Amino acid sequence: MSITAEKTPATYQPKGMLVGGKWVDSASGTRFAVENPANRKPIADMPRAAAADVDAAVAAAEKAFPAWKSVVPRERGKLLLEIAEAIQARSEELARTIALETGNALRTQARGEANMTADIFRYFGGLASELKGETVPLGEHVLSYTRREPIGIVGAIIPWNAPVMLGALKIAPALCAGNVMVLKAAEDAPLGVLMMADICQQFLPPGVLNVLTGYGADAGAAIANHPKIRKLSFTGSTEVGKVIMRAAAERIVPVSLELGGKSPSLVYPDADEDWAVDGIIAAMRFTRQSQSCTAGSRLFLHEDIFDSFLKKLEKKTTGLKIGDPLDEATDIGTIINNKQFTKVCKYVQDGLDRSDAQLVFGGLPPKTGPLSEGYFAIPTVFADRSNDWRLAREEIFGPVLVAIRWSDEAEAIRMANDSHYGLAAYIWTHDIGKGLRAAHAIESGWVQVNQGGGQTPGMSYGGYKQSGIGREFSLEGMLDSFTQRKSVTVNLAV
C-alpha cells in the first residue's frame, strides 16, 4: 500500500481564521501544524488563537447581532439553503479534505460526512418559518402570546472525529434562529471546518459566523469563560464537558453538551445471522476506526450464539481493508493522532494482559510495513463474561470491542444500563415486541432496533446521564438549544 502524498491537489487550502468576514492570523502570530495521520507529515500551518482572538471574534459577532436577528427568519432560511447547495457543489473537495486531515476513509466516511453537512444546512434552512410562539387564552380582553427570540452570541467548540458535520450542527440551527457564533475548530482537524466557513461567509453578513483555530486550553477556555457569550454548545469528551458546564455555571448561561458514550449492543439468540453481524460492524463504527461517541463497543451476545456469532463477525470484519484514507479501496482509515493512537494501543495491551479475557481477533497494530507509517489501528474484539473491567466501562474511542455472554434478559439489560454513559444503544432480534420492550428499558437517549446506522436530520439526538444535556439534529433541538421564549401579555380593555 502506498500512503498518500503530503498534499493532494483536490483539498482545501486554508486562508487563516474567519473573524468579522475577514481571514486573519492570530493576534500573537503563533501557529501550529496540522498533520496527515496516514503518514504523520504536516499538511497545514494554522493560527493558534488565544484570548485576544476570542475577544476580537466576540466583538465582531456582537456588532453583527442586531442586524442579523432582525432579518426575517424565512430570509435567514433562504441563505442557509443557498449555503447547502454551495457545499453540495464542492462536496468532493470537502470530502477529500476531511479524509486528509482526519484519517477517515474517503469512500466509507468522508463523502458521507460532506453530503450530510449539506443536508444539515438544507434541513435547518427549511425550518426557519417554524420559529414561532403560541397564544394563551386568558380571556377576551387579554392578548397573551409567546415569542421565540435568539439568545445572542453562541460559543461553540467541536471535536475532530466528524468535524464538519458537527460544526454544521452548531452553525445551521444557531444562525437559523437568529444567533451569531464564535466557533473553535478542533486543532487536529480544522481544514474542513474552515472550508465550510469559507462557503458560509460568501452568503452571510460579516461577523455572523466567526471561526477560530487553536487549542482548548487557549481558545476553548476563553470562549467558555467570555462574559459576552450567552450560550455554550460543546461536543466532545465528558471530562471536558464538565469543565464547560462549570464555566457556564459561573455566568448562568445555558449549555448544550453532546458527550461520551459506551453504548451497548444487545443480540438475542434469534439474530445469529449475517444482517445482524453487518449491523454490529456498522454500530461499532469500525469504518470510522470506532472514533465515535455512539460506537456500540459493548456487545452483549446470548450464550447460545456467542461463538457462532463471533466467528461471523471475525470473517466480515477482517475482510475490511485498512489503508490510505484517500484510496477508493479503503474501508478503514487511521486514528487521528499519536496521543489517541497510543491510548488505544494501551487498552489493547490491557486486554491482552487480562487472564480472563480472550482475544477473538485483532490485537496491536503492526510495527513494520506500510501501516506502521501512520496511526493505523486494527479492529479488535475481546470476549469476557464481565461488564466490570476497564475495557467494558471506559470510552476507548478506538476499534476495541468487548463481547459479553448473557443468558437472562433482565441481567443483560441491567448490564447494559450499568454505565455512567447513556448515549446510544442497539438491539437485534426478530421479535419486535421483545426488541421494543428492551428499547424502552435501556437508559440511552438514542436506541436503534435492527439497525446500526448514523444520525439523520429530523431525529432527536442526545444523551442520558453523563452523555450530555440537550438535543441536536431536530426542530425541537433548535428551538430548545438556540432560542429563548418571551411571554408578552397585553390588556386590550384600555
MARMIMI-51561 format. One record per residue (C-alpha): residue number from 1; x, y, z; chain; residue in one letter. Coordinates in Angstrom, 2 decimals. Each point is the difference from the previous one (the first is absolute). Layout:
R,NUM,X,Y,Z,A,a
...
end
This chain:
R,1,0.00,0.00,0.00,A,m
R,2,1.21,3.49,-0.79,A,s
R,3,-0.78,2.63,2.62,A,i
R,4,-1.38,3.19,-1.52,A,t
R,5,2.31,2.87,-0.88,A,a
R,6,0.52,2.95,2.29,A,e
R,7,-2.47,2.12,-1.97,A,k
R,8,-2.83,-0.93,-2.31,A,t
R,9,-1.03,2.57,-2.63,A,p
R,10,-3.74,-0.45,0.55,A,a
R,11,-0.03,1.10,3.65,A,t
R,12,-0.71,3.36,1.59,A,y
R,13,2.86,2.39,0.68,A,q
R,14,-0.74,2.06,3.14,A,p
R,15,0.18,3.80,0.00,A,k
R,16,0.18,0.60,3.76,A,g
R,17,-2.72,0.52,2.61,A,m
R,18,-3.33,1.61,-0.85,A,l
R,19,-0.72,3.07,2.15,A,v
R,20,-2.43,2.72,-1.02,A,g
R,21,-0.15,-1.26,-3.58,A,g
R,22,3.78,0.17,-0.44,A,k
R,23,2.74,-2.63,0.02,A,w
R,24,2.46,0.82,2.75,A,v
R,25,3.04,-1.35,1.83,A,d
R,26,0.09,-0.36,3.77,A,s
R,27,0.68,3.18,1.95,A,a
R,28,3.24,-1.48,1.35,A,s
R,29,1.12,-1.39,-3.36,A,g
R,30,0.36,-3.43,1.63,A,t
R,31,-0.78,-2.97,-2.22,A,r
R,32,-0.27,-3.78,0.21,A,f
R,33,0.32,-2.84,-2.49,A,a
R,34,-2.78,-2.30,-1.19,A,v
R,35,1.20,-3.44,-1.04,A,e
R,36,-1.26,-2.72,-2.29,A,n
R,37,-0.59,-2.96,2.34,A,p
R,38,0.57,-2.46,-2.85,A,a
R,39,3.67,0.92,-0.30,A,n
R,40,0.65,2.34,2.97,A,r
R,41,1.11,2.85,-2.29,A,k
R,42,-1.13,3.63,0.31,A,p
R,43,-2.69,1.18,-2.41,A,i
R,44,-0.76,3.49,1.33,A,a
R,45,1.29,2.73,2.30,A,d
R,46,-2.84,1.67,1.91,A,m
R,47,-0.44,3.03,2.26,A,p
R,48,-0.09,-0.85,3.69,A,r
R,49,-2.79,2.08,1.48,A,a
R,50,-0.01,1.19,3.60,A,a
R,51,-2.05,2.35,2.17,A,a
R,52,0.72,3.09,-2.12,A,a
R,53,-1.29,-1.77,-3.11,A,d
R,54,-3.14,-1.10,1.82,A,v
R,55,-0.54,3.63,1.07,A,d
R,56,0.29,1.12,-3.63,A,a
R,57,-2.42,-2.69,-1.20,A,a
R,58,-2.50,0.82,2.73,A,v
R,59,0.21,3.71,-0.87,A,a
R,60,-0.70,-0.83,-3.66,A,a
R,61,-2.94,-2.21,0.97,A,a
R,62,-1.38,2.64,2.37,A,e
R,63,0.09,2.58,-2.79,A,k
R,64,-1.80,-2.33,-2.42,A,a
R,65,-2.71,-1.22,2.38,A,f
R,66,-2.53,2.88,-0.03,A,p
R,67,-0.38,-0.06,-3.78,A,a
R,68,0.10,-3.78,-0.33,A,w
R,69,-2.70,-0.67,2.61,A,k
R,70,-2.23,2.51,-1.82,A,s
R,71,0.22,-1.86,-3.31,A,v
R,72,-3.33,-1.66,-0.76,A,v
R,73,0.43,-3.66,1.03,A,p
R,74,-1.06,-1.29,-3.40,A,r
R,75,2.73,2.13,-1.59,A,e
R,76,2.56,-1.47,2.37,A,r
R,77,-1.25,-3.41,-1.06,A,g
R,78,0.47,0.86,-3.66,A,k
R,79,3.65,0.86,0.66,A,l
R,80,0.52,-3.35,1.70,A,l
R,81,-1.55,-1.74,-3.01,A,l
R,82,2.42,1.83,-2.29,A,e
R,83,2.88,-1.08,2.23,A,i
R,84,-1.24,-3.59,-0.20,A,a
R,85,0.10,0.01,-3.79,A,e
R,86,3.45,1.64,-0.05,A,a
R,87,1.33,-2.68,2.36,A,i
R,88,-1.56,-2.73,-2.14,A,q
R,89,1.68,1.42,-3.09,A,a
R,90,3.41,-0.33,1.70,A,r
R,91,-0.76,-3.18,1.91,A,s
R,92,2.83,-2.02,-1.56,A,e
R,93,2.60,2.62,0.92,A,e
R,94,-1.45,0.13,3.49,A,l
R,95,0.01,-3.80,0.29,A,a
R,96,3.63,-0.27,-1.07,A,r
R,97,0.95,2.70,2.50,A,t
R,98,-1.79,-1.88,2.78,A,i
R,99,1.74,-3.26,-0.95,A,a
R,100,3.42,1.66,-0.17,A,l
R,101,-0.11,1.62,3.44,A,e
R,102,-2.11,-2.46,2.03,A,t
R,103,1.19,-3.29,-1.48,A,g
R,104,-3.62,-1.03,-0.60,A,n
R,105,-0.31,-2.02,-3.19,A,a
R,106,-1.26,1.97,-2.99,A,l
R,107,-2.43,-2.60,-1.33,A,r
R,108,-1.49,-1.32,3.24,A,t
R,109,0.03,3.15,2.15,A,q
R,110,1.17,3.34,-1.39,A,a
R,111,-2.37,0.18,-2.97,A,r
R,112,-2.91,-0.82,2.24,A,g
R,113,1.01,2.74,2.41,A,e
R,114,0.30,2.58,-2.79,A,a
R,115,-3.44,-0.89,-1.34,A,n
R,116,-1.50,-0.02,3.49,A,m
R,117,1.40,3.49,0.57,A,t
R,118,-1.91,1.32,-3.00,A,a
R,119,-3.12,-1.82,1.22,A,d
R,120,0.27,1.60,3.44,A,i
R,121,0.04,3.52,-1.46,A,f
R,122,-2.82,-1.03,-2.34,A,r
R,123,-2.08,-1.38,2.87,A,y
R,124,0.36,2.97,2.34,A,f
R,125,-0.39,2.46,-2.88,A,g
R,126,-3.45,-1.45,-0.52,A,g
R,127,-0.94,0.40,3.66,A,l
R,128,0.35,3.78,0.26,A,a
R,129,-3.76,0.52,-0.17,A,s
R,130,-0.44,-2.21,3.07,A,e
R,131,1.54,2.58,2.35,A,l
R,132,-3.42,0.85,1.35,A,k
R,133,-1.69,0.34,3.35,A,g
R,134,-3.47,-0.67,1.36,A,e
R,135,-3.02,1.96,1.16,A,t
R,136,-1.44,-0.67,3.45,A,v
R,137,-3.78,0.39,0.54,A,p
R,138,-0.13,2.18,3.12,A,l
R,139,-3.27,1.71,-0.90,A,g
R,140,-1.64,2.20,-2.64,A,e
R,141,1.60,3.18,1.35,A,h
R,142,3.55,-1.37,0.25,A,v
R,143,2.41,-0.92,-2.78,A,l
R,144,2.73,-2.32,1.30,A,s
R,145,2.58,-1.48,-2.33,A,y
R,146,3.55,-1.31,-0.07,A,t
R,147,2.91,0.80,-2.30,A,r
R,148,3.05,-2.09,-0.91,A,r
R,149,2.97,2.36,0.14,A,e
R,150,3.70,-0.67,-0.65,A,p
R,151,2.28,-0.27,3.00,A,i
R,152,2.86,2.11,-1.38,A,g
R,153,3.62,-1.01,-0.43,A,i
R,154,0.44,-3.78,0.01,A,v
R,155,3.39,-1.44,0.88,A,g
R,156,0.49,-3.39,-1.66,A,a
R,157,2.80,-2.54,0.39,A,i
R,158,0.17,-3.11,-2.18,A,i
R,159,2.13,-3.18,-0.09,A,p
R,160,2.07,-1.59,-2.76,A,w
R,161,-1.79,-3.29,-0.69,A,n
R,162,-2.72,1.38,-2.32,A,a
R,163,0.99,3.67,0.09,A,p
R,164,-1.89,1.43,-2.95,A,v
R,165,-3.30,-1.72,0.73,A,m
R,166,0.20,0.91,3.68,A,l
R,167,0.92,3.57,-0.90,A,g
R,168,-3.05,0.19,-2.27,A,a
R,169,-2.17,-1.24,2.88,A,l
R,170,1.05,3.07,1.99,A,k
R,171,0.04,2.57,-2.81,A,i
R,172,-3.20,-0.77,-1.91,A,a
R,173,-2.57,-0.09,2.85,A,p
R,174,1.64,2.83,1.94,A,a
R,175,0.07,2.34,-2.99,A,l
R,176,-3.46,-1.05,-1.16,A,c
R,177,-1.31,1.07,3.41,A,a
R,178,1.62,3.43,-0.37,A,g
R,179,3.08,-0.49,2.16,A,n
R,180,3.59,0.83,-0.92,A,v
R,181,2.89,-2.34,0.70,A,m
R,182,3.62,-0.30,1.06,A,v
R,183,1.13,-3.55,-0.74,A,l
R,184,3.29,-1.70,0.83,A,k
R,185,1.00,-2.78,-2.37,A,a
R,186,1.91,-3.00,1.34,A,a
R,187,3.74,0.53,-0.29,A,e
R,188,0.47,-3.42,-1.63,A,d
R,189,-2.61,0.56,-2.73,A,a
R,190,-0.71,3.68,-0.76,A,p
R,191,0.29,-0.02,-3.80,A,l
R,192,-3.42,-1.37,-0.95,A,g
R,193,-1.67,2.29,2.52,A,v
R,194,1.80,3.00,-1.46,A,l
R,195,-1.10,-1.03,-3.49,A,m
R,196,-3.59,-0.15,1.23,A,m
R,197,0.45,3.43,1.60,A,a
R,198,1.49,1.33,-3.25,A,d
R,199,-3.14,-1.08,-1.84,A,i
R,200,-2.27,1.41,2.72,A,c
R,201,1.64,3.41,0.05,A,q
R,202,-0.74,0.44,-3.71,A,q
R,203,-3.69,0.24,0.95,A,f
R,204,-0.02,1.34,3.56,A,l
R,205,0.57,3.54,1.27,A,p
R,206,3.46,0.54,1.57,A,p
R,207,0.22,-1.07,3.63,A,g
R,208,-3.03,-2.29,0.03,A,v
R,209,2.33,-3.02,-0.10,A,l
R,210,3.54,0.15,1.41,A,n
R,211,2.30,-3.03,0.03,A,v
R,212,3.20,-0.29,2.02,A,l
R,213,2.70,-2.66,-0.02,A,t
R,214,2.05,-0.98,3.02,A,g
R,215,0.12,-2.02,3.18,A,y
R,216,-2.58,-0.51,2.69,A,g
R,217,2.18,1.38,2.77,A,a
R,218,0.41,3.26,-1.93,A,d
R,219,-2.96,0.79,-2.24,A,a
R,220,-2.47,-2.54,1.40,A,g
R,221,0.37,1.21,3.56,A,a
R,222,-0.30,3.63,-1.11,A,a
R,223,-3.26,-0.79,-1.79,A,i
R,224,-1.38,-1.90,2.98,A,a
R,225,0.75,2.86,2.36,A,n
R,226,-0.72,3.04,-2.18,A,h
R,227,-2.50,2.34,1.71,A,p
R,228,-1.78,0.98,-3.25,A,k
R,229,-0.65,-3.53,-1.21,A,i
R,230,-3.59,-0.84,0.92,A,r
R,231,-0.14,-3.68,-0.93,A,k
R,232,2.55,-2.86,-0.12,A,l
R,233,-0.32,-2.98,-2.30,A,s
R,234,2.61,-2.73,0.36,A,f
R,235,0.55,-3.41,-1.55,A,t
R,236,2.84,-2.09,1.37,A,g
R,237,1.09,-2.00,3.01,A,s
R,238,-1.95,-0.19,3.24,A,t
R,239,3.07,1.20,1.89,A,e
R,240,0.21,3.25,-1.98,A,v
R,241,-3.79,0.32,0.04,A,g
R,242,0.14,0.28,3.78,A,k
R,243,2.51,2.84,-0.33,A,v
R,244,-2.30,1.79,-2.47,A,i
R,245,-2.95,-0.44,2.33,A,m
R,246,1.91,1.43,2.97,A,r
R,247,0.99,3.03,-2.08,A,a
R,248,-3.63,0.50,-1.07,A,a
R,249,-1.17,-0.24,3.60,A,a
R,250,2.15,2.98,0.95,A,e
R,251,-2.00,2.21,-2.41,A,r
R,252,-3.33,-1.89,0.04,A,i
R,253,0.02,-0.59,-3.76,A,v
R,254,-1.75,-2.97,-1.65,A,p
R,255,2.06,-2.89,-1.32,A,v
R,256,-0.46,-2.78,-2.53,A,s
R,257,2.32,-2.95,0.58,A,l
R,258,0.36,-3.02,-2.28,A,e
R,259,2.54,-2.14,1.81,A,l
R,260,1.42,-3.50,0.22,A,g
R,261,-1.52,-3.43,-0.20,A,g
R,262,0.54,-3.69,0.66,A,k
R,263,-2.94,-1.26,-1.95,A,s
R,264,-1.40,-3.54,0.33,A,p
R,265,-1.06,-2.31,-2.83,A,s
R,266,-2.41,-2.68,1.22,A,l
R,267,-0.27,-3.04,-2.29,A,v
R,268,-2.78,-2.54,0.58,A,y
R,269,0.46,-3.67,-0.94,A,p
R,270,-2.27,0.29,-3.07,A,d
R,271,2.35,2.55,-1.61,A,a
R,272,2.99,-2.24,-0.73,A,d
R,273,-0.08,1.11,-3.63,A,e
R,274,2.10,1.98,-2.45,A,d
R,275,-2.26,3.06,0.05,A,w
R,276,0.53,0.36,3.75,A,a
R,277,3.76,-0.46,-0.36,A,v
R,278,0.05,2.73,-2.64,A,d
R,279,-2.00,2.16,2.39,A,g
R,280,2.47,-0.57,2.83,A,i
R,281,2.88,1.07,-2.26,A,i
R,282,-1.92,3.16,-0.91,A,a
R,283,-1.05,0.70,3.60,A,a
R,284,3.58,-0.45,1.20,A,m
R,285,1.06,2.56,-2.62,A,r
R,286,2.95,-2.18,-1.01,A,f
R,287,0.27,1.90,-3.30,A,t
R,288,0.50,3.21,1.99,A,r
R,289,2.63,-1.75,2.13,A,q
R,290,-2.74,0.03,2.69,A,s
R,291,0.83,3.64,0.69,A,q
R,292,-3.64,0.70,0.74,A,s
R,293,-1.86,0.73,3.21,A,c
R,294,-2.83,-2.25,-1.24,A,t
R,295,2.23,-3.04,-0.62,A,a
R,296,-1.67,-3.18,1.25,A,g
R,297,3.13,-1.14,1.80,A,s
R,298,-1.68,-2.38,2.49,A,r
R,299,-1.40,-3.01,-1.84,A,l
R,300,-2.41,-2.04,2.15,A,f
R,301,-0.38,-3.34,-1.80,A,l
R,302,-2.33,-2.75,1.13,A,h
R,303,1.99,-3.05,1.08,A,e
R,304,-1.75,-2.27,-2.53,A,d
R,305,1.46,1.96,-2.93,A,i
R,306,3.12,1.43,1.61,A,f
R,307,2.64,-2.00,-1.87,A,d
R,308,-1.78,-0.25,-3.35,A,s
R,309,-0.80,3.73,-0.10,A,f
R,310,3.60,0.95,0.80,A,l
R,311,1.26,-2.26,-2.80,A,k
R,312,-2.23,1.84,-2.47,A,k
R,313,1.10,3.33,1.43,A,l
R,314,3.67,-0.93,-0.37,A,e
R,315,-0.42,-1.09,-3.62,A,k
R,316,-1.78,3.17,-1.04,A,k
R,317,2.09,2.46,2.03,A,t
R,318,3.39,-1.41,-0.99,A,t
R,319,-1.12,0.25,-3.62,A,g
R,320,-0.09,3.80,0.26,A,l
R,321,2.97,1.76,-1.59,A,k
R,322,2.13,2.28,2.18,A,i
R,323,2.06,2.57,-1.85,A,g
R,324,0.45,3.41,-1.57,A,d
R,325,-3.14,2.03,0.80,A,p
R,326,0.03,1.56,-3.47,A,l
R,327,0.10,-3.39,-1.75,A,d
R,328,-3.41,-0.99,-1.38,A,e
R,329,0.67,-3.61,1.02,A,a
R,330,0.48,0.85,3.68,A,t
R,331,-2.71,-0.87,2.51,A,d
R,332,1.82,1.03,3.21,A,i
R,333,2.34,2.97,0.39,A,g
R,334,2.10,1.25,2.90,A,t
R,335,-0.21,1.14,3.59,A,i
R,336,0.19,3.80,0.16,A,i
R,337,3.35,0.58,1.76,A,n
R,338,2.80,-1.57,1.98,A,n
R,339,-1.58,0.72,3.40,A,k
R,340,-3.21,-1.82,-0.90,A,q
R,341,1.88,-2.78,-1.81,A,f
R,342,2.15,-0.63,3.09,A,t
R,343,-3.10,0.00,2.22,A,k
R,344,-1.75,-2.60,-2.18,A,v
R,345,3.11,-2.20,-0.05,A,c
R,346,0.18,0.10,3.80,A,k
R,347,-3.60,-1.20,0.24,A,y
R,348,0.77,-2.87,-2.37,A,v
R,349,3.05,-0.91,2.05,A,q
R,350,-2.12,0.04,3.18,A,d
R,351,-2.34,-2.46,-1.64,A,g
R,352,2.85,-2.24,-1.09,A,l
R,353,1.35,0.04,3.56,A,d
R,354,-3.33,-0.95,1.60,A,r
R,355,-0.14,-3.71,0.78,A,s
R,356,-3.80,-0.18,-0.13,A,d
R,357,-0.25,1.66,-3.43,A,a
R,358,0.25,-1.90,-3.25,A,q
R,359,1.31,1.76,-3.10,A,l
R,360,-2.46,-0.96,-2.72,A,v
R,361,1.82,1.87,-2.77,A,f
R,362,2.09,3.09,-0.57,A,g
R,363,2.63,1.22,2.44,A,g
R,364,2.79,2.53,-0.11,A,l
R,365,0.75,1.77,-3.29,A,p
R,366,3.00,-1.05,-2.13,A,p
R,367,3.34,1.63,0.78,A,k
R,368,1.39,-0.47,-3.49,A,t
R,369,-1.37,0.40,-3.50,A,g
R,370,-2.21,2.68,-1.57,A,p
R,371,-2.54,0.13,2.84,A,l
R,372,2.75,0.87,2.48,A,s
R,373,0.51,3.30,-1.82,A,e
R,374,-3.25,1.41,1.40,A,g
R,375,-2.35,-0.38,2.96,A,y
R,376,-1.68,-3.16,-1.27,A,f
R,377,-1.78,-2.08,2.65,A,a
R,378,-1.37,-3.50,-0.52,A,i
R,379,-3.65,-0.87,0.77,A,p
R,380,0.22,-2.08,3.18,A,t
R,381,-2.54,-2.10,1.88,A,v
R,382,0.43,-1.47,3.48,A,f
R,383,-2.39,-2.53,1.55,A,a
R,384,-0.74,0.10,3.71,A,d
R,385,-2.83,-0.75,2.43,A,r
R,386,0.46,3.24,1.92,A,s
R,387,-1.44,3.46,-0.55,A,n
R,388,2.15,1.31,2.85,A,d
R,389,3.50,0.21,-1.41,A,w
R,390,1.62,3.08,-1.46,A,r
R,391,-0.51,-0.79,-3.69,A,l
R,392,-3.71,-0.55,0.61,A,a
R,393,-0.52,3.23,1.95,A,r
R,394,2.24,2.72,-1.44,A,e
R,395,-0.47,1.75,-3.33,A,e
R,396,2.96,-1.13,-2.11,A,i
R,397,-0.86,1.99,-3.15,A,f
R,398,1.75,-2.62,-2.09,A,g
R,399,-0.84,-3.33,-1.69,A,p
R,400,-0.06,-2.17,3.16,A,v
R,401,-3.18,-1.98,0.66,A,l
R,402,-0.80,-2.09,3.07,A,v
R,403,-2.40,-2.95,-0.48,A,a
R,404,-1.85,-1.11,3.15,A,i
R,405,-2.13,-3.16,0.42,A,r
R,406,-3.51,0.14,1.37,A,w
R,407,-2.78,-2.50,0.61,A,s
R,408,-2.55,1.95,2.05,A,d
R,409,-1.63,2.97,-1.79,A,e
R,410,-0.50,2.03,3.17,A,a
R,411,3.67,-0.43,0.90,A,e
R,412,1.07,1.01,-3.51,A,a
R,413,-2.03,3.22,0.21,A,i
R,414,1.34,0.65,3.50,A,r
R,415,3.57,-0.25,-1.36,A,m
R,416,-0.88,2.17,-2.98,A,a
R,417,-1.20,2.69,2.42,A,n
R,418,2.93,-0.45,2.39,A,d
R,419,1.96,2.96,-1.37,A,s
R,420,0.26,3.70,0.75,A,h
R,421,-0.50,0.52,-3.76,A,y
R,422,-3.32,-0.15,-1.81,A,g
R,423,0.36,1.27,-3.55,A,l
R,424,-0.92,-2.81,-2.41,A,a
R,425,-1.05,-3.65,0.03,A,a
R,426,-0.73,-2.71,-2.55,A,y
R,427,-2.34,-3.00,0.21,A,i
R,428,-0.09,-2.96,-2.41,A,w
R,429,-2.92,-2.44,-0.16,A,t
R,430,-2.79,-1.23,-2.28,A,h
R,431,-2.45,0.36,2.90,A,d
R,432,-0.99,3.65,-0.36,A,i
R,433,-2.00,-0.01,3.23,A,g
R,434,3.01,-1.22,1.94,A,k
R,435,2.20,2.51,-1.82,A,g
R,436,-2.25,2.91,0.88,A,l
R,437,-0.30,-1.03,3.64,A,r
R,438,3.80,-0.07,0.20,A,a
R,439,0.22,3.37,-1.79,A,a
R,440,-2.29,1.52,2.60,A,h
R,441,1.93,-1.57,2.89,A,a
R,442,3.48,1.08,-1.11,A,i
R,443,1.18,3.35,1.37,A,e
R,444,1.27,1.69,-3.15,A,s
R,445,-1.10,3.09,-1.88,A,g
R,446,0.05,-1.77,-3.37,A,w
R,447,-0.90,-3.67,-0.47,A,v
R,448,-0.05,-1.80,-3.34,A,q
R,449,-1.69,-3.35,-0.57,A,v
R,450,1.40,-2.17,-2.80,A,n
R,451,2.13,2.75,-1.49,A,q
R,452,3.31,1.61,0.83,A,g
R,453,0.17,3.07,-2.22,A,g
R,454,0.74,3.61,0.80,A,g
R,455,-2.12,3.00,0.87,A,q
R,456,-2.42,1.62,-2.45,A,t
R,457,-1.25,3.61,-0.10,A,p
R,458,-3.40,0.18,1.65,A,g
R,459,0.62,-2.57,2.73,A,m
R,460,0.50,0.97,3.63,A,s
R,461,3.56,-0.86,0.99,A,y
R,462,1.70,0.34,3.36,A,g
R,463,1.01,-1.85,3.12,A,g
R,464,-1.18,-1.14,3.41,A,y
R,465,2.14,0.15,3.16,A,k
R,466,3.57,1.21,-0.60,A,q
R,467,-0.39,-0.24,-3.78,A,s
R,468,-1.35,3.51,-0.17,A,g
R,469,-2.70,2.63,0.27,A,i
R,470,-2.19,1.19,-2.85,A,g
R,471,-0.88,-1.33,-3.45,A,r
R,472,1.28,0.53,-3.54,A,e
R,473,-1.09,-0.82,-3.56,A,f
R,474,-3.63,1.06,0.49,A,s
R,475,-2.44,2.89,0.01,A,l
R,476,-0.54,-0.32,3.74,A,e
R,477,3.77,-0.10,0.42,A,g
R,478,0.31,3.34,-1.76,A,m
R,479,-2.85,1.56,1.97,A,l
R,480,1.18,-1.29,3.37,A,d
R,481,3.70,0.60,-0.54,A,s
R,482,0.15,3.25,-1.94,A,f
R,483,-3.07,2.05,0.90,A,t
R,484,-1.45,1.46,3.16,A,q
R,485,-3.71,0.44,0.57,A,r
R,486,-1.48,3.37,0.87,A,k
R,487,-3.56,0.36,1.26,A,s
R,488,-1.90,3.20,-0.90,A,v
R,489,-3.37,0.88,1.58,A,t
R,490,-2.11,2.91,-1.22,A,v
R,491,-3.07,1.51,1.69,A,n
R,492,-2.42,0.65,-2.88,A,l
R,493,-2.54,1.75,2.18,A,a
R,494,1.97,3.26,0.18,A,v
end
